[in-house]
Amino acid sequence: DLNMKKRPFGLRLLCVLGFLSGGWVVLIFMEPNTGHAPAYLGMIYIAVNVGLWFFHNWARVTMLALSWLFIAVFVLALPSAGQSAIGLLLMSPLIIYNVACLSYLYRPRIKELFIQK
């Protein structure tokens, strides 16, 4: 039963950080003079974290895919971001967060919580 599952602290932490970062992206990129594509990605990120919060396996699989994608993009963009300290400072926590998502969501015990729904 979904209500009987104890939500692990690590999952709560990842979800809260995901809500905050997704919300931040939406707020930043909904300005009139910016492209809205990142804002839509932020909304998707929020939706996926809601799914994680409620133990939906589609959300776990989607977050794994997004994390792999984000890490690849960040690693490819790192040389140009390294030109400015601010770019590197902004990208580093995002890489760390996505690596944490990957390492946590692949754990057998965590994976089991989503599959036993």
Secondary structure, DSSP 4 states (H G I P E B T S, - for coil): -GGGSPPPHHHHHHHHHHHHHHHHHHHHHTSTTS-SHHHHHHHHHHHHHHHHHTT-HHHHHHHHHHHHHHHHHHHHHHHHHTTSHHHHHHHHHHHHHHHHHHHHHTSHHHHHHHHT-
